[in-house]
Amino acid sequence: MVVSDYPERHIARRIGSKLVRFVGGLLVLAGLLASIVAIPTTFVVLGVIVGTDFQGMPVDAAVRAWAISAPIAIVASIAGMRRLRGGRAVILFLRRFGYGEATRVATFAAAGAIGGSWRLITLDDAAITPMGVSTGTRRLFLAGGAVSGTLRGLGKLLFRVFSFAVGAMWVITGADYLLNGEYLTCLGVVGAWAEMRLPIEQIGTDLPGLCATAGTVAGVSFVGVGALLIAGMLAFPLAAPLLFVGATADALKEAETNKWEEIRSLADVAPTANEITKRARKVLAPRLVVIQVASEVWQETVRGLSNIASVVLIDVSEPTENVLWELEELIPRFGARCVLTCHQDRIGRLQTGAAERTTGSIDERLARLLDGREVLAYEADRNGMKRFARSLQAKLITVAS
């Protein structure tokens, strides 16, 4: 066994990985900014194609702007999203259930160093909490999505109020005609609308007054709907950024929902693994998915999830029969892509000489499995977790390249 204590390796690769994601973000931003020009000028180009006469409009300048901005909007957005998504792969994280130290350091690494390029999945116990998208990203886009959703909801509400108020005017007019033979009940309301004012002075408790009340409500809601429509038209060039914010907010909600899975039977293993694979490719996906699994299908679940994993991460600080089974099952399959970790305080026990171990004991079998293999040591304080996260990131880059 070779103990690795926070090696500072492949710094250039780690920086390169972050740089790629940073460039991806800049490309997406460039694509969204270019779309502000590309969207309105696209309609100008379509108008030119069908022979529309744009009097007084600098058509040539608009076409040139479209020819420049449209390719930038398309190419930069696609290239940026690909770089943000990267070659994101899945890590199957295994350890003794209930061992909090390994859980804490793995969660810390998923939240920071490795979360941008890797997605962790693990089996459930009470000590681990699933982790969705990073807090900053979630707050930013959910706030934008909340604003967009509020405006859409307000528009729907105002339109419904307007429809209800106009319907009430018809009902009141019909009731007045049936009761009094009067069919011009809301004529004053229509007249006020024609003069671009609200019939507030006509509000009362009789039927014409109630009609004026409904007419006032209809007028106010109509003005609100009109204001939102005008604002939407003025914001039309921003359609792509606004749609991006709204779609991102929806993706964030989906990621938060999908950070927890459950496997109750063998039939659930393959569908769950397929769904995790699909989600892992998305830009916004849970960083740590916790799978609650029935004990009777635990081994089949480990095998099934290992089929979609690029790397297996196994903590050997607290060896048990289950941990040994995982090592025996996965080391032959994954080789160097089976990354082993251990708490620094427990390294000494793993390095004990063979003569001091009982033949066939867990420690003896573990030592045999670890013979010649590298084990990443960690400490559970904040500085130790930071160093370990960098070390784990370097190790993942090495075994995945």
Secondary structure, 3 states (H helix, E strand, C coil): CEEEECCCCCHHHHHHHHHHHHHHHHHHHHHHHHHHHHHHHHHHHHHHHHCCCCCCCCHHHHHHHHHHHHHHHHHHHHHHHHHHHCCCEEEEEECCCCCHHHHHHHHHHHHCCCCCCEEEEEECCCCCCCECCCHHHHHHHHHHHHHHHHHHHHHHHHHHHHHHHHHHHHHHHHHHHHHHCCCCCCHHHHHHHHCCCCCHHHCCCCHHHHHHHHHHHHHHHHHHHHHHHHHHHHCHHHHHHHHHHHHHHHHHHHHHHCCEEEECCHHHHHHHHHHHHHHHCCCCCCCEEEEEECHHHHHHHHHHHHCCCCEEEEECCCCCHHHHHHHHHHHHHHHHHEEEEEEHHHHHHHCCCHHHCCCCCHHHHHHHHHCCCEEEEECCCHHHHHHHHHHHHHHHHHHHC
